[in-house]
Amino acid sequence: MSASGEGVVGLAEVIRQVRRELARAREDGADDGVRFAVRQVSLEFAVQVHQAGDGRAGLRIGVLTADVGGGVSRDRTHRIQVELGPEDGAGGMLRVGREDFEDPDRY
């Protein structure tokens, strides 16, 4: 759970998980002869603007949950997209696969 609200996964946590998955893919491909350059990662989120009957409004970014309860409320859901350009530790393009592979035409 994130600090942004119960049942909501925040943007920072989603990016952290994407980072972990990219690192795992890099490790899994370390012995493979085929490498992939990760040029861009696109994330799309549902953004929900919620206004309750008492006039309070809120904004949640990430995976949304539904709250059950009485009262009047209005929700509007919008989509936003975040583009990430993954880099390795030296600031270069992230590559998934063996580092010493030289022959892209081999396959």
Sequence and secondary structure as in RCSB ss.txt:
>XXXX:A:sequence
MSASGEGVVGLAEVIRQVRRELARAREDGADDGVRFAVRQVSLEFAVQVHQAGDGRAGLRIGVLTADVGGGVSRD
RTHRIQVELGPEDGAGGMLRVGREDFEDPDRY
>XXXX:A:secstr
  TT TT B HHHHHHHHHHHHHHHHHHTTT S  EEE  EEEEEEEEEEEETTS EEEEEEB      SS EEE
EEEEEEEEE  B TTSSBEEES TT   GGG 
